[in-house]
Amino acid sequence: MPLAIVGALIGSKFVAAFLAKLIYRYSRQEMLTMWSLSLPQVGATLAATLVGYRQGC
């Protein structure tokens, strides 16, 4: 289950960057830059989820 959550978070960031590439006609390198810069948000999301889970929310 944790691997599925991490995979979904990383995958959704890639899909968002890909859609921006199509809409704004960015290059492949620009798309990958957007995607890689959004990955720290994955760690923050996982940390917030873990804290909420441990608090019983």
N, C-alpha and C positions, 0 to 999 in steps of 0.2 A: 504494500500500500504506500509506504513512504516513497518508493521509487516512482510509482505512478504519479504521485503528487508533484515531485520534483520534475519529472518528465513533462507533465502538463504545464507547469509554470514556465519552464524553459521553452517549450514548444509554442505556447501562446505568445511569448515575447517575440519569437521568430516570425510567427504569422502576422503580428502587428507590424513588424519592420518590413515584411514582404508586401503587405498591403500598402504601406506608405511608399514603398519603392514603386509600386504600380501606379498609384494615384499621382505622385509628384515626379515620376520618371527619374528616380535616383539611380545611380550606378550600383552595381553589385557590391563594390567596396563601401559605398555610403550606407547601403542596407546593412551590411555586416557590422559596420561601426555602430549604427543605431542599436542593433541587436546586442552587441557586446557591452555597450554602455548601459543597457537596461538590466543586465544580469545581476548587479548588486542588489537590485530591488527584489530579486528572487530570495536572496538570503534574508533580507529584512522581512519579507512576507512570511517566510518559514519561521523566523524567530518570533514574530508576533503571534502566529498560530500556535506555536509551542507554549508560549506564555499563557495564552487564553485557554488552551487545553489543560494545562496544569492548574489553572485557577478554577477550572470547572465551568467555564463559560460555554 
